[in-house]
Amino acid sequence: MACFALSHIMVSWKATSELRLKQFAKSWRDRMAKLKAVMFDMDGVLIDSERISLSMWEKVNEARGHVFDVSVMTKMMGGSQQENFERFGHLLPPMDVYEAMWKEKKQMSDAWIEANGMPLRPGVSEILKTLKELDVKRLIVSSTPREYALYLLEKAGLTGCYDNGIFGDEAGRRKPHPDLYNKMMEMEGLKPEECIIIEDSANGVKAGYAAGVRVFAIPDTAPLEQFRDHEAWAIVDSMEDVRRWVLEQTAAEA
């Protein structure tokens, strides 16, 4: 059922990706259980923080005379700073310069958020409402440290709109490792086949796949090409696509 329910929303996929989806879908269908939880990444999935961050990176970089190509930041999203530097350090300015720029960027981002609030990503209010009505848990799994994550969620008006959250300073390694997702499932008494994950970064998709969970990727600021080499169960255009899949899946379970 899930494979057919997904087939009409794969509007961004090429034929090779559709074939890959069918191959994954068969293995997942064989072990699919009743959907009990949706685990959301936060930045770029629930809230529009990634676009704000990239915009401020551009401004800081321009003020310093274009020290590096800011597009590399889309490859670093969702990962830890240490591992990002190990992988992409050759594309970044020296550590002391990068850290100074990061502080400037964060100050500018925080000032913008204080003045304007934190926008939600399209479709977030609708899917959170639908999941509550269906009694499917709404869980946040983010690499952002708890204190700052709660600040951003409050600015987005999402305080009290989810059932539980785990953050980057609370469970071992950050994404692309599965520790955060594994810890959340342990906390909630969930099995991988009872959940889906919604991510917007290659690091997040890797983490979800390593945890054994179906991952829906919604590319935002990261180029679509980043996801074709990773283990997304489905690449969709919008949160509404996921909401429709949830409705079809839960109807099939009834």
PLY file of the C-alpha trace (Angstrom):
ply
format ascii 1.0
element vertex 254
property float x
property float y
property float z
element edge 253
property int vertex1
property int vertex2
end_header
0.00 0.00 0.00
2.75 2.45 0.92
4.48 2.06 -2.42
1.31 2.95 -4.32
0.47 5.78 -1.94
3.85 7.32 -2.59
3.99 6.85 -6.34
1.84 9.87 -7.19
3.86 12.33 -5.09
7.32 11.56 -6.47
7.08 14.48 -8.87
10.74 15.46 -8.47
12.18 12.01 -9.08
13.86 10.68 -12.21
13.20 7.13 -13.40
16.30 5.77 -11.66
15.15 7.25 -8.36
11.67 5.78 -8.79
13.19 2.34 -9.35
15.33 2.82 -6.24
12.23 3.78 -4.24
10.44 0.59 -5.31
13.42 -1.49 -4.24
13.44 0.15 -0.81
9.67 0.11 -0.53
9.45 -3.66 -0.87
11.84 -4.26 2.03
10.06 -1.66 4.16
6.60 -2.97 3.27
7.62 -6.41 4.49
8.39 -5.01 7.94
5.90 -2.12 8.13
3.94 -1.73 11.35
1.22 0.64 12.51
2.47 4.22 12.31
2.93 5.51 15.85
5.29 8.47 15.49
6.72 11.04 13.12
10.20 12.29 14.02
10.94 15.76 12.67
14.27 17.41 12.19
13.89 21.03 13.33
16.03 23.44 11.29
14.82 23.59 7.70
11.97 21.12 8.34
9.79 22.71 11.02
11.28 26.20 11.02
12.86 28.33 8.30
16.10 28.83 10.21
18.39 27.45 7.49
17.46 30.20 5.03
18.01 32.86 7.68
21.38 31.35 8.59
22.55 31.15 4.97
21.47 34.73 4.34
23.51 35.93 7.31
26.50 33.84 6.25
26.36 35.60 2.88
26.36 39.01 4.56
29.26 38.18 6.89
31.23 36.65 4.03
30.63 39.67 1.80
31.72 42.06 4.55
35.01 40.15 4.84
35.67 40.15 1.11
34.22 36.74 0.20
36.53 34.55 2.26
34.93 31.28 1.09
32.10 29.80 -0.98
29.10 29.85 1.37
27.36 27.11 -0.63
29.51 24.58 1.26
27.31 25.29 4.28
24.47 23.34 2.66
26.64 20.21 2.86
27.37 20.83 6.54
23.76 21.23 7.69
22.68 18.91 10.47
26.21 17.72 11.26
28.60 18.40 14.12
31.18 21.17 13.73
34.08 18.80 14.40
33.06 16.29 11.75
32.16 19.05 9.30
35.66 20.48 9.64
37.18 17.04 9.11
35.22 16.63 5.87
35.05 20.17 4.51
37.86 22.05 6.25
39.75 22.42 2.98
36.84 24.51 1.67
36.61 26.74 4.75
38.73 29.59 6.13
41.13 28.81 9.01
39.40 27.75 12.23
39.95 31.04 14.08
38.55 33.04 11.15
35.63 30.65 10.73
34.72 30.79 14.43
34.81 34.60 14.41
32.58 34.65 11.33
30.22 32.12 12.92
29.81 34.35 15.98
29.03 37.34 13.76
26.55 35.27 11.79
24.80 34.05 14.94
24.52 37.56 16.37
22.96 38.78 13.13
20.61 35.79 12.96
19.48 36.22 16.57
18.87 39.93 16.04
16.74 39.17 12.98
14.76 36.50 14.86
14.17 38.81 17.83
12.80 41.46 15.49
10.79 39.23 13.17
10.12 35.93 14.92
10.88 32.53 13.42
8.87 31.58 10.31
7.49 28.07 10.00
8.18 25.98 6.93
5.14 25.53 4.65
2.70 22.85 5.75
4.02 22.49 9.30
0.90 23.68 11.12
-1.27 21.38 9.03
0.76 18.20 9.56
1.12 18.81 13.30
-2.66 19.24 13.57
-3.30 16.10 11.51
-0.92 13.99 13.59
-2.55 15.14 16.82
-5.97 14.20 15.46
-4.65 10.77 14.43
-2.96 10.24 17.81
0.44 9.85 16.11
3.30 11.19 18.22
5.02 14.38 17.06
8.70 14.14 18.02
11.55 16.57 17.37
15.07 15.22 16.84
17.59 18.00 16.23
21.36 18.44 16.33
20.82 21.94 17.74
21.58 22.19 21.50
18.45 22.12 23.68
18.56 25.65 25.09
18.87 27.31 21.69
16.42 24.88 20.06
13.74 25.69 22.65
14.36 29.40 22.06
13.83 28.95 18.30
10.72 26.81 18.81
9.27 29.44 21.15
9.95 32.16 18.57
8.17 30.00 15.98
5.12 29.55 18.22
5.66 25.79 18.48
6.00 25.48 22.25
3.48 22.84 23.30
2.84 21.75 19.70
4.91 18.56 19.91
5.03 15.57 22.24
8.74 15.22 22.96
12.12 16.43 21.76
15.75 15.43 21.94
18.58 17.75 21.01
22.22 17.79 20.00
23.70 17.98 23.48
21.66 15.09 24.89
22.62 11.83 23.19
26.18 11.02 22.21
27.13 11.80 18.62
25.17 14.19 16.44
23.94 13.49 12.92
24.97 11.83 10.58
25.21 9.24 13.37
21.93 7.63 14.48
22.39 8.27 18.22
19.71 10.96 18.53
17.09 8.94 16.66
17.95 5.77 18.57
17.69 7.61 21.88
14.31 9.09 20.99
12.91 5.69 20.06
14.27 4.26 23.31
12.69 7.09 25.31
9.30 6.62 23.63
9.32 2.81 23.48
9.16 2.79 19.68
10.46 0.42 17.03
11.98 1.74 13.78
9.17 0.24 11.69
6.61 2.21 13.73
8.08 5.59 12.75
8.94 7.84 9.87
11.50 10.64 9.82
11.32 13.96 7.97
14.68 15.52 7.08
16.09 18.23 4.83
19.83 17.47 4.92
22.06 14.65 3.75
23.46 14.33 7.29
19.96 13.89 8.66
18.99 11.35 6.02
22.11 9.32 6.81
21.27 9.38 10.52
17.70 8.23 9.98
18.70 5.45 7.62
21.36 4.24 10.07
18.63 4.09 12.74
16.60 1.80 10.47
13.72 4.24 9.96
11.96 5.32 6.75
13.20 8.81 5.90
11.27 11.36 3.86
13.60 14.03 2.48
12.21 17.48 1.68
15.06 19.38 0.00
15.11 23.01 1.11
18.37 24.93 0.84
20.43 21.82 0.02
20.61 20.86 -3.68
18.53 17.85 -4.71
21.69 16.09 -5.91
22.85 15.68 -2.31
19.97 13.32 -1.59
20.28 10.97 -4.54
23.45 9.49 -3.08
21.96 8.87 0.36
19.35 6.57 1.79
16.13 8.56 1.68
13.10 6.30 1.40
11.35 9.05 -0.53
12.22 12.52 -1.79
9.13 14.72 -1.85
8.36 18.31 -2.74
6.58 19.45 0.38
5.31 18.69 3.87
1.84 18.37 2.38
3.07 15.34 0.41
4.08 13.68 3.68
0.79 14.63 5.34
-1.16 13.00 2.49
0.97 9.86 2.79
0.28 9.72 6.54
-3.46 10.03 5.92
-3.39 7.24 3.33
-1.19 5.03 5.48
-3.32 5.40 8.61
-6.50 4.85 6.58
-5.03 1.60 5.23
-4.22 0.50 8.79
-7.77 1.10 10.02
0 1
1 2
2 3
3 4
4 5
5 6
6 7
7 8
8 9
9 10
10 11
11 12
12 13
13 14
14 15
15 16
16 17
17 18
18 19
19 20
20 21
21 22
22 23
23 24
24 25
25 26
26 27
27 28
28 29
29 30
30 31
31 32
32 33
33 34
34 35
35 36
36 37
37 38
38 39
39 40
40 41
41 42
42 43
43 44
44 45
45 46
46 47
47 48
48 49
49 50
50 51
51 52
52 53
53 54
54 55
55 56
56 57
57 58
58 59
59 60
60 61
61 62
62 63
63 64
64 65
65 66
66 67
67 68
68 69
69 70
70 71
71 72
72 73
73 74
74 75
75 76
76 77
77 78
78 79
79 80
80 81
81 82
82 83
83 84
84 85
85 86
86 87
87 88
88 89
89 90
90 91
91 92
92 93
93 94
94 95
95 96
96 97
97 98
98 99
99 100
100 101
101 102
102 103
103 104
104 105
105 106
106 107
107 108
108 109
109 110
110 111
111 112
112 113
113 114
114 115
115 116
116 117
117 118
118 119
119 120
120 121
121 122
122 123
123 124
124 125
125 126
126 127
127 128
128 129
129 130
130 131
131 132
132 133
133 134
134 135
135 136
136 137
137 138
138 139
139 140
140 141
141 142
142 143
143 144
144 145
145 146
146 147
147 148
148 149
149 150
150 151
151 152
152 153
153 154
154 155
155 156
156 157
157 158
158 159
159 160
160 161
161 162
162 163
163 164
164 165
165 166
166 167
167 168
168 169
169 170
170 171
171 172
172 173
173 174
174 175
175 176
176 177
177 178
178 179
179 180
180 181
181 182
182 183
183 184
184 185
185 186
186 187
187 188
188 189
189 190
190 191
191 192
192 193
193 194
194 195
195 196
196 197
197 198
198 199
199 200
200 201
201 202
202 203
203 204
204 205
205 206
206 207
207 208
208 209
209 210
210 211
211 212
212 213
213 214
214 215
215 216
216 217
217 218
218 219
219 220
220 221
221 222
222 223
223 224
224 225
225 226
226 227
227 228
228 229
229 230
230 231
231 232
232 233
233 234
234 235
235 236
236 237
237 238
238 239
239 240
240 241
241 242
242 243
243 244
244 245
245 246
246 247
247 248
248 249
249 250
250 251
251 252
252 253
